[in-house]
Amino acid sequence: MLEKKSNGPIATLLLLAIFLWGGSNAGTKYLVAEWPPIWVGCTRLLFAGLILLGILRWTRWLGTLTPLSAQARRDLWLGGGLTLAIYIVVFNLALKYTSASHVALYLGTAPVWALVWEERPAWNLRSAQLYGSAALAVAGVLVLNWPALKGRTDWKGEALGLSASLLWTAYGRQGRALGASLSGAEVGAHTMWRAGAWLLPLTAVEVAMRGVKCRTDLILVQVCCMIAGGVIAYAFWNNALRYWPTSRVFLFNNLLPLSVMSWAWACLGEPVTHTFWFAMALIVLGVVLGQARWPKVLGVRWLPLE
């Protein structure tokens, strides 16, 4: 009953999260050109998590703060927090070495990985559908990587972008598990500040080696990304994971490449590569194939392949 009543608002908030993440990704691309990438991720997650935690503790805007059990603390530190820390480093490095639209397109494959993760291979049409969708997504990834494979572009950004997609899928699954006892805002707050804490030692080393430029434009972009892409978007996303399966929530990742591409084109003047649209078509087709319930539409049921 809760899921049916919440479908409309959840979808709306997910669309808003994708829009905010599009701007945040473009902003991060701008920042990592000037600031150390681990510093960018660490400070953003640490402060965004603490801000969200403060809102939960001292207001009722996002609900109440749930007392954490010892097991929940371990899961937050070693599960969601650690995975998010690794993800943000890989994601920021990917943005440093390739375009924001390419990284977003890799994240668009996350719904396929989530589906495959949820269901093991079996000898039936449903499994064939799932793994067929994965094959289309992989084909899209290969198309996107083709210039790098032929030595025309740097392969590091493409490999990091794909790795970020897999890590984002893992974080989403952990967020759904944590959402059984915590609200979406709580999951976001607890995992973000812990991820930032995990990265503090690496950040200290990075800053000591490279330094950090103190410029007003960089600080303002970081604050905007922290509030919009950190506090607000993560709260919306993790809230949706409480009510919908991971693969269904991740279906909205299909819109992230368009959101990021639009922001990067408008704000950074970033061109769209000739492989982008073909790769996106394959990935979107793969996600649609994996999410569709064709037998329900056709009035038949899945039969085993024997």
N, C-alpha and C positions, 0 to 999 in steps of 0.2 A: 504494500500500500504506500509506504514511504517513497519507494522508488518511482511509482507512477505519478504521485503528486509532485515530485521534485524534478521530473524530466525536463520541463521547460526552463525553470530557473537554473538548473545545473548546466544545460547546454548553453544558455546565455552567458553564464559566468565563465565557462570554458572558452567561448569565443572571445570574450574580453581578455582572458589570460593569454590567449594566442596573440592577440593584437599587442598587448603590453610586452610580451616576450619578443615580438618582432622588433619593436623599438629598442628593447634592452639588448638584443643580440647585435643590432647595428651599433648601439652605443659601446658595447664591449669591443667590437671590431675597432672602433675609433680609439679606445683606451689602450688596447694591447699593442698598438703601434708606438705608444709613448711610455707606457708603464709596464713593469714586470707582470707577466700573466698570473703568477700565483698570488702576488700581492692584490691584484684586481679581484680575484675570486675569494680570497681569504677575508679581506676587509668587507666586501659586499655581503657575504653570507653571515659573517660574525655579527655585524651591526644590524642587518635585516632580521636575523633570528632574535637578537636581544630586544629590538624594537617590538617585534611581534609578541615576544614573551611578556614584555612590559604591558602591552595593550591587554593581553589575556589576564594578567595578574591584577591590574588596577582599574580595569573597566569591564563592562559586560557587552561591549560592541561585538565581539566575536565568540561569546559564550564564556563559560567558566573554565578555570584551569584544573585539570584532573590530577590528583596525587599520583605519582609514579611509583610502581613497585620496583623491586631490585631487578627483576627480569626485564621490565620495560626499559629501565635505564641501560642495561647491557645491550638490549636490542637497538636502542637509539644510538649508542656509542659505536658498537661493532657492526651494526647493520646499516640503517639509514644514514647516520652521520658519516661513517667512513666511506660508504659508497658515493654519497653526494660530494665528499671532499675530492675523491679520485675523479669523479665525473667533471667537476668544475675545472680542475687543472687540465684534463684532457681536452675539454671543450674550449677553454681559452687558448690553449696551444694550437688547436685546430684553426681557430679564427686568425691566429697570427700567421699561419702558413697557407691558408686558402681563403676563398671568398666567403662572406657571411651567408650568401644564398646556397652555396654548396654544403656548408655545415648544416644549415637548416634542412636541406633535402635529405641528408643522411639521417637526421633526427626524424624525418618523415617516414623512415622505414620502421620505426619503433613499434607501430601497431602489429606488423607482421611478426617481429621477434616475440612480442607479447603473446600472440596467438599460438605460435609454435611452442613457446615455453609452457603454456597452459595445457596443451594436449600432446601426448606422446604419439609417435607414429603408430598407425594401425591399418589393417587391411579392410578399409571401408572408404566410401566416397567422401565422407567428411574429412578424413585424414588426407585424401588426395587433394581435396580443395585447399586445405590449409597449407600443405607443402607445395602445391602449385602456386599459391599466392607468394610463398617465400621465394620460389624460383624466379617469379617476376620481379620481386623486390631486389634480389641478387643481380638480376639482369640490369636493372636500373642502376645499381651501384657500379657494375662493370662499365656501363656506358659513361657514367660520370667520371670514372677513373681512367677511361681509355687514353686521354691525352697524357696522363701521368705514366701509364703503363708503356707508352711509346716514347717516354723520355722528354716530352714537350713541356711538361709542368712538373712541379715538385710533388712527389708522391706522399711526403710526410703529412701534409694537411689533410689529404684524402683519407689516409689510414687513421689519423687521429679523429676525423669526423665520424667514420664508421664505428670506431671504438666508443666514442661518446654516445652514439645511438644505443649500443648494447648496454652501456652503463646506465643510461637514462631509463631503459627498460627495467633493469635490475632495481633501480631506485623506486620506480613506480610500483613494482611488485611488493617491495618492502613497505612502501607507504600504504598500500592497501592492507597489508597485514597489521601494521601499526594502527590503522584507522578503525580496527575492530574495537579498540578501547579508548582511542583519542580522536578528537575532532580534527578536521583538515588543518585548521589554523594551528592547533597544537603540534601536529606532526611536522608542519613546516617550521614552526618556531624551534622545536627541540632538535630537529635534524640540521637546520641551518647553522645555529650557533655552535653545535658540536662539530660540524664540518669545518667551520672557521677555526675552531680550537685545534683540530687535527692539523691544520695547515700552518699554524703559527710558527713552528720551528723552521719549516721550509721557507716561509715568508721572510723570517729574520735573516736567513742566509742569502736569499735572493736580493733583499734590499741592501744588505751590506756589500754585496758584490756589484750591484748595478745602480743603486740609488733610486730615488723617486722624485720626479719633477713636480714642483708645486706650482700648478697653473690653475687659474680660476675655471677655465672651460672644462678641464679634466675633472676637477672636483665636482662641478655641477652635473656633469654627465654621470659620474659615479653615484651621486646622491639620487638622481632621477631613476637610474637603473636599480638602485638598492630598494627604493620605495615601490616603484611600479612593477619591475620584473622580479623583485625579491619578496617584499612583504605581501603585496596585493595578489600577484599572479600565483605564487606558491600556495597561498591560502585557498584560492579558488580551486586550483588543481588538486590539492590533497583532499579538499572537501568532496570533490567529485569521486575520488577513489574510494570514499567510504560507502557510496551508494551503487556505483557501477563497476563491472569487471574491468580489470586493467586494460584489456584489449579494446574495450569500448571507449574508455576515456582517451586512450592513445590514438583512436581514430581521428581525433581533432588535430593531431600532429600533422595530418595531411595539409592543413591550412597554414602551418608554420612557414614552409618555404615561400609561399606567396606573401605572407606578412613580412618576413625578413627581407625578401627581395625588394618589396615596395619601399620599406624603410631605408634599406641600403642604397637603393637607386636615388631616392629623394634627398637623403641626408648626406650620403658619402659619394654620390656619383659613381657607384660601383656598377660596371657593365655586367650583363647576363651572358654567360658563356653559351656557345652554340650547342653544347651537349645537355644543357640544363633542362630544356623543355621535353626532350625525348626521354631523358632519365626520369623526370617527374611523372610523365605519362605512364611509364612502366611501373613505377612505385605506387602511384595512386591506383592503377588497375589491380596490382597485387593486393593492396589493402582492401579494395572493394570486393574482390573475389574471396578473400579470407573472411570478411565480415558478413557477406550475403548469406541468406538462408533460402537458397533456391528451392529445395524440396518443399518448404513451407509455402513459398509463392506458387509452386506448381501443384500443390496438394498431394505430394507423395512423401514418403519417409526414406531416410538413408538405409540402404541395404548393404550388407557386407560384400566385399569383393572376394568371391570364392572361385 
